[in-house]
Amino acid sequence: MANQELLDKYKPTLEMFETKEAYLLDGDLYIRHEFRDPAELQTRMTYHKVGEDNVVSDDNLIMLGVWARAQKQGERVK
């Protein structure tokens, strides 16, 4: 079971509507972020490793291989 301290730390990110899936792996949070692209009006998915600041940005994008490892080896928290 996930450490409550880690869950509290990442609570703002986990509660965001755009966060559709989240895993904890080695104390880090990996998320699947879905949002509506305003230019094309289509849903987009991006994958992120969330840092201490709980910010989801282009600076913390991860590759699909890293996301697959987080899904396989991590603990699902959302």
Secondary structure, 3 states (H helix, E strand, C coil): CCCHHHHHHCHHHHHCCCEEEEEEECCEEEEEEEEEECCCCEEEEEEEEECCCCCCCHHHECCHHHHHHHHHHCEECC
